């Protein structure tokens, strides 16, 4: 009996286009996959690949499944992406991003240019800026990481690292900012290094140029830059566990709001700056739409997790908490919708708009309208133009945080930082 692969006609069309499929009988393509969204230029689909989803895009030079079978579902791949084996769903991989075998990359993830990881890396709701590199055997969900200027000078996460993103109270109000958006998008900040066999307990903030020693678990914010960090081991002991006590409740809320504000700034950056660079590429409009979809999904996820924590904190407050803290937690839950609404509308304040317009004008002048190479264009900006861009995005972040803080005055948010 002759064996035929599913969607035989689609596979035949791909072969006719020039897609390299060494063993067509092992390829599975879903009925909803548009063949026209798979490039004919230098794409290789190695044995065992499975391609599903009507939103799937595979650009020129991409290679799937070289080290092990690869499943790609509703992902958008830029030029030269290599996904060497594993499961990839509802994520975006920009030019020359890569992942080794055993990867498990799920919704809300964006790997920008030349970012990637070695074998057995798990990502979900993760954003990696250009050049960020992850070692092997890593769980790195619910975080954004920036820093570095090239493949030779990049932020890195050592092997066997965990971003702890699930609390004893079974919630995920744990997004961590490793770097930030306003400075990170300019691709001029020193790299961040997280030593292997370590971890961090979200939600945390970590500044640029920091080195966290191997084998350490980071439990507190280090927003300062250029520090060697070797936190002490957790003190031993046994004591009563109080559900939904949320020590450091204000800090948790602030870090979540700050993360949401940075997501909003990143959306603005893509909309105002990155869009024409993406649209200059093959399938560029689809890549841009994919990024914006994932950023919207990331914001929705963070708001949902914040609502779940607020409900627990308001309903199960500890007897040890002072009355004003109890009131603040209940007020936070009551006004959470208006807090979340702070991110629903774009910032249009006079100072922010003036700064945006000035930066975009100077950006256009500095780049001369050349949209062929995003990395070179951004890194080639004069320092005063870069600084203007950082100021614009920082004002956006500040405005979003101020809106959220106004909605819950009793928490006194952001009074001791920023």
Beta strands, then each sheet from edge to edge (+ up, - down):
strand 1: 28-29
strand 2: 44-45
strand 3: 50-52
strand 4: 57-58
strand 5: 63-64
strand 6: 70-73
strand 7: 76-77
strand 8: 82-83
strand 9: 86-89
strand 10: 91-93
strand 11: 98-99
strand 12: 103-105
strand 13: 109-111
strand 14: 116-117
strand 15: 121-123
strand 16: 126-128
strand 17: 133-134
strand 18: 138-139
strand 19: 143-145
strand 20: 148-150
strand 21: 153-154
strand 22: 156-157
strand 23: 162-164
strand 24: 176-178
strand 25: 193-194
strand 26: 199-201
strand 27: 205-206
strand 28: 211-212
strand 29: 217-218
strand 30: 228-229
sheet 1: 1+ 3+ 6+ 9+ 12+ 15+ 18+
sheet 2: 2+ 5+ 8+ 11+ 14+ 17+ 22+ 25+ 28+ 30+
sheet 3: 4+ 7+ 10+ 13+ 16+ 19+ 24+ 27+
sheet 4: 20+ 21-
sheet 5: 23+ 26+ 29+
end
